Amino acid sequence: MAKCYTIRSAKVSSLEEQIRVPLQLWLPKQTVVALKLNPECLKGLTARRDFSHDNLFHTLMGLMQVTSSEYDPRLDLTAQCPL
């Protein structure tokens, strides 16, 4: 089986349950290599800070390598961990 990397963020308070959603990102090793991502950095992201619903859109755009004026790499989890 291929090695995979996961990111988990599940710190949710009842007041913020609509914007701070649990997240698990599963990335096959081939994806990590193809996108030139640092897996150790990705694993450590949630230990350093929380993420919100806002990060989901931009992270998906980054993973799919979509070019758009709406994309903000500061909100893309994967853009924060290049090799």
N, C-alpha and C positions, 0 to 999 in steps of 0.2 A: 504494500500500500504506500502511496506517495505521502511524504511528510507534509503536514499542513500547519499553518500558524493561525492562532486565534487572538482576537482582541475582545475583551469583555468590559463593559461599563454598565453597572447596574445600581449605582447610587441614586435612589429615587426617593424623594419626600412626597407626601400626599399633596402638598400644594403645587408641586412642579411636575406631577405625573403626566401632564400633556406635552411637556417639552423635553423633559429628561427621561428618555426611554431606555430600557435595557437594550444592549446591542451586543451581538456576537458576530464577528467578521471572520469567516473561514476563507483562507487563501491557500490554494494548492501551491506547493513549492515552485512549480513551473510558472505560476503567475508572479510570485515574489521575484523570481529570477528575471522573467521577461520585463517586468516593470522596474527592475533595479531598486528593490525596496530592501531596507535593513530590518530583518525580522526581530532582532533584539530591541531595536528602537520601537517598533510597533507594539511589542509586548509591554514595554515600559510606559507607553503613553498614558494608560489609565491609572497607573500608580502615581503619575505626576499631576494629573488634572482630570476634571470631569468633562464630559461632552454632552451635547444636546441634540435635539431633533434637527437643528440647523446643520450639523455636521454630516448627516446622512446623505442629503442631496449632493453636496459638494464632493463627498468621498466617492459616491457612485459615479459622478461625472468624471472624476479623476481616474477611477479604475477602468472606465470605458474609454478614456482618453478623448472625451468629447470637448470640442472647442466651442465656447460660448461666452458672451459678455456677462452672463449671470454667474459663471463659475468663479469662486473665490478660493484660491489655493490655501489661504489661511485657515479655512474651515474644512479642508480636505485632510483627513487623518493620514492618508498614504503620502501626501505631498510633504508631510513633516518628517518623513523618514527615508530619504534617498540614500543609496549606497555611496 
